[in-house]
Every structure is written in structure tokens, then in C-alpha cells.
Amino acid sequence: QSALTQPASVSGSPGQSITISCTGTSNDVGGSNYVSWYQQHPGKAPKLMIYDVTNRPSGVSNRFSGSKSGNTASLTISGLQAEDEADYYCSSYTGRTTLKFGGGTKLTVL
Amino acid sequence: EVQLVESGGGLVKPGGSLRLSCAASGFTFSNYGMHWVRQAPGKGLEWVSSITRSSTYIYYADSVKGRFTISRDNAENSLFLEMNTLRAEDTAVYYCARENYGDYVWDYWGQGTLVTVSS
């Protein structure tokens, strides 16, 4: 199964907004309402940031938001902070135990 | 406080076996599906296996099917992964993760245990 496509890296300055894309096909991202995003700091376990395309778990800052258009899901981080510097992974579940991950995006806060 | 603590990782030769454990605390373990997810050094995430609350349904990634066995002991609040016929490509940090908010969505993860398959 092909992985979902994410940019290898994105960067932004403190206070700015950035968007990370996650592109798949109509068989995964485009046909699924079950897109999640995870944040992972170096040497740490991933942390759930967004689920079901747009939903934030309790405790996650409202600076993080998710959306989807066609076959591309997006994670937007507004008011960028130094602590947001991390790797971000998207995933798409389409049922029948079919789960795909993106390759990951390294966010650098300049 | 929800805690997941993995153990059992280490160095093993190709073809060898290893059993990973995940001790859960701070929540009612039997109410949640559990998963193993791995991450090869410097690489992305890969789902490995899942088990439902009462072990009724068990699923594996194609890459480990027939070699790995997931199980759980709800009385002991523990999750296990029996890994046989290990290959170099199984080298990774193995995380146990709690499923919540929907299928294949993980809200709590352990700190991970490193499995290295090398001669």
C-alpha cells in the first residue's frame, strides 16, 4: 500500500501560521472521514492532535486545526510557537483494517 | 493518569523470537481496543497489530502476519506481542497505543521499546 504524501519539511516564524498537507487518493483520504494527525517530538511517542479530519482531543490547543478538500487533508497551526517544532504524521483509515500513514513532515520554527 | 509502559525489547538475531509486554494503568484496560505501532530508526510510523477489548477480533499488518501474535490479559492490564522469525526489517521502536475516538485513532502511547534484529 502506498503511503500518503506529505511534504518532507515546512517552516515558519513564531506567530505565523503554517499548513501541512497530506495527499492521498479517492480510495483513502478522499473517501474517508477518518483522517488523524500526530505530533512527535524527537525521542518521544506520538501525540494525537486531530482525529476525524477536524476534531481536536481534549487538551490540544485550538491553534491546531484540520480540514480536507478532495484527496488532500491539511493540518494548520496558527500562532506558531517554538514548542510546535516536531514531526507531524497524518493517517487515513478506510475500514477493513486498511490504515495508511503519511511519510511525515518536519516542522521547523525559525 | 493513563500510563502505558512497554518492556521486552532488545537485540535478537535474525530468525529469533522476542516477547513484548505493555503494562497499562490509570484506566479500565478492558474497555479499550489496543494496538502495536512501530517506527524504524529515522522512519515513519507503521501499524503492526490490533486486538479488541475482549480479544474477539485480532488483526495484523501483512508485513507481520504469520510471524507475530498479539494477545492481552485484562485481569493483569497487560498487552503482549509475541514476535517470531524476526527479520532485520523488524528493527524498530515498538509502541503500544490505546484506541479511542474511533477505529485506529490512538490517544495514549507508551514510551516505546527498541527491538534490534541483527547478527
Interface residues (C-beta under 8 A of the other chain):
Chain A: A3 Y34 S36 Y38 K44 A45 P46 K47 L48 Y51 D52 N55 P57 Y89 S91 Y93 G95 T97 L99 F101 G102 G103 G104
Chain B: V37 G44 L45 E46 W47 S50 Y59 Y95 Y101 G102 D103 Y104 V105 W106 D107 W109 G110 Q111 G112
